[in-house]
Amino acid sequence: MDGFCSGKLFWEFCKKKKCKELKVFIISFNEEVNNLNLNNFNKILISDLGPSFVSKKLSELKDKEILYTDHHQIDADFPIPEKVFELRTISEGYIPSSRTVYEITEDKNKDLKWISVMGVIGDMGQTDKVNRGFLESFYSENKVDFDFCLRNNIEMNSVIIYFSPDFKKAFEKFKDLEKMDEVENLKEFSKEVQDEIKRLKSKYDKERLEFNGIVYFNIESKFPAIKSAFITENSAENPEKIYVFTSLKIDKISISARNQSKKYDVSLLLKDCVKELEGGIAGGHKSAAGASIKKEDLEKFKERLKQLNIEDYRL
């Protein structure tokens, strides 16, 4: 949600600036930007992508103006080139990218603060006090509350899940939204997604594994992007534990990790689990992270998980 909402805000800003050509690229976790055709563009706006996905390509781009804004942890192995205008927010607290993009485009996007709020809530930004004033001002101005916004957030997130892995189709639905009232038009997609979440919940209650303070579950679903929403919902049941969920994505295993107590660094945990696996990559936030490995390495990954001492990752 944070990335989609950031993209929507950048999209609207560029339209209002009357850009001659405009295109949105949506990058999933286990992809890189190296294969994108950017020859026709002289300005590139990037948000909500960790350095490991963009640094190599950015160092190769010539004669382009690039803005890179992100709130993930800095990765020393993937430095952002000096020529890139880099706007980071991690020193100020946990500020999702959609809030940052809104604040730097506010003069053109004043009527779209609600999109930013959806992105902040979608990224659990309400759990950090640094976003409290930003959110509460919106609630007050629009006579709504968190629960109302969360219901709309679920509807919007269901669209992303429904169309996955064809995220371009999902963005087409986002692109035309102008008012929060219009989210009601997305309900046709949410019922099927919510029914699938209920099915997975029943399976999860019977088949999940627990070891060393880690809850593990493998998701099999027709909706590839459902894992992130499902792990976020279930990890709230016991915030003290670490949750690691996996799913097959074509020829890769996609991995998500959560610790809602924010007492453990799950990004570092995943990096340690995949660093000796060929093609393994991991990154994200300390409390919410992701990784990708080859599907044949799933059992090796699970064995590594079982060997971990989670106290080594306590913050």
Buried (B, 14 or more C-beta within 10 A) or exposed (E): BBBBBBBBBBBBBBEEEEBEEEEBBBBBBBBBBEEBEBEEBEEBBBBBBBBBBBBBBBBEBEEBEBBBBBBBBEBEEBEBBEEBEBBBBEEEEBBBBBBBBBBBBBEBBEEBBBBBBBBBBBBBBBEBEEBEEBBEEBBEEBEBEBEEBBEBBBBBBBBBBBBBBEBEEBBEBBBEBEEBEEBEEBEEBBEEBBEBBEEBEEBBEEEBEEEEBBBBBBBEBEBBBBBBBBBBBBBEEEBEBBBBBBBBBEEBBBBBBBBBBBBBBBBBBBBBBBEEBEEBBBBBBBBBBBBBBBEEBBEBBBEBBEEBEBEEBEE
